[in-house]
Amino acid sequence: MDLTVEKLYTEKKEFLELNLLTLDVRLKRNIRNNQIHRPGLALAGFTSRFAHTRTQVLGETELAYLADQPPDKRRKIVEHLLEFEIPYIVVTKGIDPPAELIDLANRKGVPVLQTQLTTTEFISRLAAYLDNYFSPSVTNHGTLMDVYGVGLLYTGKSGIGKSECALDLVERGHRLVADDMVKIRRTAPEVLVGSGTELLGHHMEIRGVGIIDIEKLFGIRSVRLQKRIEVEVRLVAWEDTHDYERLGIEDQFTRILGVELPVVTVPLSPGKNITVISEVIAMTHMLKVYGQNPAAEFSRRLTEELARKSVTAEYLESDYE
């Protein structure tokens, strides 16, 4: 869905402390990206590199510069600025902009908003909103849990047991983020954040039981709104002919929205305690984050022990005393 100035103004008016200075019929303009620009150089006449497609913020410095100019020159500066396809302009600190700006903005159809926030605070709040809105996203079939502070994304074919595993984890004190449909956003170059859909919320479908509300059943501490995804736990049915990873020395990875994510494939068989295995996966991941790899450490120690025994055996073979 396109983000318009009207949508921003309607949804974030109180959060950004906004009020409209121009005609409200101009609010249909699209905000095309999450970038924010202060057009100081453009006001001074250098427009060959003017990032006009971004949100334009006029702070105290820019407004003081305009106020310092003679009326005729000030009008020409504003006219030159508004020759570009600017989505909208925001004036900060509650400062009243020059009358020429409001008059020409109305003629050109460029919305001008005013905020009571300081320039720094306004840019900080607006950037957080725009970054979230424009972050790449995808919706995946799966279940997202917070286990010991680690975001585990459970994937696998329908009916494999993702929801049942999540329910058992909730009973053990862990937290549900989303079940069935997980909305995944890339909020930074290497960061994926998952959340539930507005429709499903923290409801869960348990086959044979039906739809249950985790928050109502287990309390507010059993759920959270979003969580960084750190490991994909891929649940598969056990196959005797398949050679599964036993040592865990070679890490497996997948990519979601261009972000590399560790994958642990867990084959399911009757009697296997996937809940405890999930807790171990989370704790092992935290050890790796802190620079410890149990599988690699075991492999190193085993190699050293075998080498030591080989040297000892050779020595004993040549010792006749």
C-alpha positions in Angstrom: 0.0 0.0 0.0 1.3 3.4 -1.0 2.1 5.8 1.8 0.5 9.2 1.3 0.9 12.4 3.2 -2.7 12.0 4.3 -2.0 8.6 5.8 1.0 9.8 7.6 -0.8 12.9 8.9 -3.9 10.9 10.0 -2.1 8.0 11.7 0.9 9.8 13.2 -0.5 13.3 13.9 -0.3 13.0 17.7 3.0 11.0 17.8 4.7 13.6 15.5 2.7 16.5 16.9 1.7 17.7 13.5 -0.7 20.3 12.2 -1.5 21.2 8.6 -0.6 24.7 7.3 -1.7 24.3 3.7 -5.0 23.2 2.2 -6.0 19.6 3.1 -6.8 18.8 -0.6 -3.1 18.6 -1.2 -2.5 15.5 1.0 -2.9 12.8 -1.7 0.8 13.0 -2.6 2.8 9.8 -2.2 5.8 9.5 0.1 8.1 7.4 -2.1 10.9 6.4 0.3 12.1 6.5 3.9 14.8 9.2 3.4 14.7 12.6 5.1 16.4 15.7 3.8 17.2 19.2 5.1 17.4 21.4 2.0 19.9 24.0 3.2 22.0 23.9 0.1 19.0 24.0 -2.2 17.8 27.1 -0.4 21.2 28.6 -1.0 20.9 27.9 -4.7 22.8 24.6 -5.2 20.2 22.3 -6.6 22.1 20.0 -9.0 22.3 17.3 -6.3 19.0 18.2 -4.6 17.3 15.0 -3.2 13.8 16.4 -3.9 12.0 13.0 -3.7 12.7 12.8 0.1 10.8 14.3 3.0 11.9 17.9 3.3 12.5 19.2 6.8 13.0 23.0 7.5 14.5 23.5 10.9 15.5 26.7 12.7 18.6 27.2 10.6 16.8 27.0 7.3 14.0 29.2 8.5 16.4 31.8 9.9 18.1 31.9 6.5 14.8 32.6 4.7 13.8 35.2 7.3 17.2 37.0 6.6 16.4 37.4 2.9 14.6 40.4 1.4 11.0 39.6 0.4 11.6 39.5 -3.3 14.7 37.2 -3.0 12.9 35.0 -0.5 10.0 34.5 -2.9 12.4 33.5 -5.7 14.2 31.1 -3.4 10.9 29.4 -2.5 9.7 29.4 -6.1 12.9 27.7 -7.2 12.6 25.1 -4.4 9.0 24.3 -5.3 9.9 23.8 -9.0 10.9 20.3 -7.9 8.4 17.4 -7.3 8.6 17.6 -3.5 6.3 15.2 -1.7 5.8 17.5 1.4 7.6 19.9 3.7 7.7 19.8 7.5 8.6 22.9 9.6 9.9 22.1 13.1 9.9 23.7 16.6 6.5 25.3 16.0 8.1 28.1 14.0 5.8 29.9 11.6 7.2 29.7 8.1 7.4 32.7 5.7 4.0 33.6 4.2 5.6 33.1 0.7 6.2 29.5 1.5 2.5 28.8 2.4 1.2 30.8 -0.6 3.4 29.2 -3.2 3.0 25.7 -1.7 -0.8 26.0 -2.0 -0.4 27.0 -5.6 2.0 24.2 -6.4 0.0 21.6 -4.4 2.8 20.8 -1.9 1.6 20.1 1.6 3.3 22.0 4.4 3.1 20.5 7.9 4.3 22.0 11.2 5.5 20.1 14.3 6.1 21.3 17.8 9.0 18.9 18.1 12.7 19.9 17.8 14.3 19.0 14.4 16.4 16.2 15.9 13.5 14.7 17.8 11.1 14.9 14.8 13.6 13.3 12.4 14.2 10.5 14.9 10.5 9.7 15.3 9.7 10.0 11.6 12.7 7.9 10.6 11.6 5.1 12.9 8.1 5.1 11.3 9.3 5.4 7.7 12.0 2.7 8.1 9.4 0.3 9.5 6.9 1.2 6.7 9.3 0.9 3.8 11.3 -2.2 5.1 11.1 -5.2 2.7 8.6 -7.7 4.0 7.2 -11.2 3.2 4.7 -13.4 4.9 5.7 -17.0 5.5 3.8 -20.1 6.7 5.3 -21.0 10.1 5.4 -20.4 13.8 7.6 -17.9 15.6 8.6 -18.4 19.2 10.8 -16.5 21.7 12.8 -19.3 23.5 15.3 -18.0 26.1 15.4 -14.7 24.2 16.2 -16.4 20.9 13.7 -16.0 18.0 13.0 -19.5 16.6 11.1 -19.7 13.3 9.5 -23.1 12.9 8.8 -24.2 9.3 7.6 -27.4 7.8 4.7 -28.9 6.0 1.1 -28.4 7.3 0.3 -30.8 10.1 4.0 -31.6 11.0 3.5 -30.3 14.6 4.6 -26.7 14.6 1.7 -25.4 16.6 1.8 -28.3 19.1 5.5 -27.6 19.7 4.8 -23.9 20.2 2.0 -24.8 22.7 4.3 -27.0 24.7 6.9 -24.2 24.8 4.4 -21.7 26.0 3.5 -24.1 28.8 7.2 -24.2 29.7 7.3 -20.4 30.1 8.4 -19.3 26.6 6.5 -16.8 24.5 4.5 -17.0 21.3 5.0 -14.3 18.6 3.0 -15.7 15.7 1.4 -18.9 14.6 0.5 -20.1 11.1 1.3 -16.9 9.3 4.5 -14.9 10.2 5.1 -11.4 8.7 8.8 -11.0 8.3 10.5 -7.6 7.8 14.1 -6.8 7.1 14.7 -3.8 9.4 18.5 -3.7 8.9 20.9 -5.3 6.4 21.3 -8.4 8.6 18.2 -8.2 10.8 14.9 -10.0 10.3 12.0 -9.2 12.6 8.8 -11.3 12.7 5.4 -10.5 13.9 1.8 -11.9 13.6 -0.8 -10.7 11.3 -3.5 -8.4 12.6 -6.2 -10.9 11.8 -4.8 -13.9 13.6 -3.1 -12.1 16.5 -2.0 -14.6 19.1 -4.6 -17.2 18.2 -3.5 -20.8 17.5 -5.1 -23.7 15.7 -4.6 -27.0 17.4 -5.9 -29.9 15.3 -8.6 -31.8 17.1 -9.2 -28.9 19.5 -9.8 -25.9 17.3 -8.8 -22.2 17.7 -7.4 -21.1 21.0 -6.3 -17.7 22.3 -2.9 -18.0 23.9 -3.0 -14.7 25.6 -6.3 -15.4 27.3 -5.3 -18.9 28.3 -1.8 -18.3 29.5 -1.7 -14.6 30.3 0.1 -11.6 28.8 3.6 -13.0 29.7 3.1 -15.8 27.2 3.1 -13.6 24.1 5.0 -10.8 22.5 4.2 -8.6 19.5 7.4 -9.0 17.5 10.8 -10.7 17.8 14.1 -10.8 15.9 14.3 -14.1 13.9 17.7 -15.8 14.6 17.3 -19.5 13.7 15.0 -21.4 11.4 14.0 -24.7 12.9 12.9 -26.9 10.0 10.6 -29.8 11.1 10.6 -32.8 8.8 9.2 -36.4 9.0 11.8 -39.0 9.8 13.1 -41.1 6.9 15.2 -44.1 7.5 17.0 -43.7 4.2 18.0 -40.1 4.8 21.4 -39.2 6.3 20.8 -36.5 8.9 23.4 -34.3 10.5 24.8 -35.9 13.6 27.7 -33.8 14.7 26.6 -30.3 13.8 30.1 -29.2 12.7 29.0 -27.7 9.4 26.3 -25.0 9.9 23.5 -24.9 7.4 22.0 -21.6 6.2 19.0 -20.3 4.3 18.1 -16.8 3.0 15.0 -14.7 3.7 14.8 -11.3 2.1 18.5 -11.6 1.4 19.5 -12.1 5.0 21.4 -15.3 5.8 19.8 -17.3 8.6 21.1 -20.5 10.4 18.9 -23.6 9.8 18.5 -26.6 12.1 16.7 -29.5 10.5 15.0 -31.7 13.1 13.6 -35.1 11.9 10.5 -36.0 13.9 9.7 -39.5 15.1 7.3 -40.9 17.7 8.5 -40.1 21.2 11.0 -37.4 20.2 10.8 -34.4 22.6 10.9 -31.5 20.2 10.3 -29.0 23.0 13.5 -29.8 24.9 15.4 -30.0 21.6 14.1 -26.5 20.8 15.5 -25.2 24.1 18.8 -26.8 23.4 18.8 -25.2 19.9 18.2 -21.8 21.5 21.0 -22.2 24.1 23.4 -23.6 21.5 22.8 -20.5 19.3 23.5 -18.2 22.3 26.8 -20.1 22.9 27.8 -19.5 19.2 26.9 -15.8 19.6 29.3 -15.6 22.5 32.0 -17.3 20.4 31.7 -20.9 21.6 30.8 -23.8 19.2 30.3 -27.1 21.2 30.5 -29.3 18.1 33.6 -27.6 16.7 35.2 -27.8 20.2 34.4 -31.5 20.5 35.8 -32.2 17.0 39.0 -30.3 17.9 39.5 -32.2 21.2 38.8 -35.5 19.5 41.4 -34.8 16.8 43.9 -33.9 19.5 43.2 -37.0 21.5 43.5 -39.3 18.4 46.8 -37.6 17.5 48.1 -38.0 21.1 47.2 -41.6 21.1 48.9 -42.2 17.8 52.2 -40.6 19.0 52.0 -42.6 22.3 51.4 -45.9 20.4 54.4 -45.3 18.2 56.6 -44.5 21.2 55.5 -47.7 23.0 56.1 -49.8 20.0 59.7 -48.8 19.9 60.3 -49.0 23.6 61.8 -52.3 24.6 62.8 -51.5 28.2 
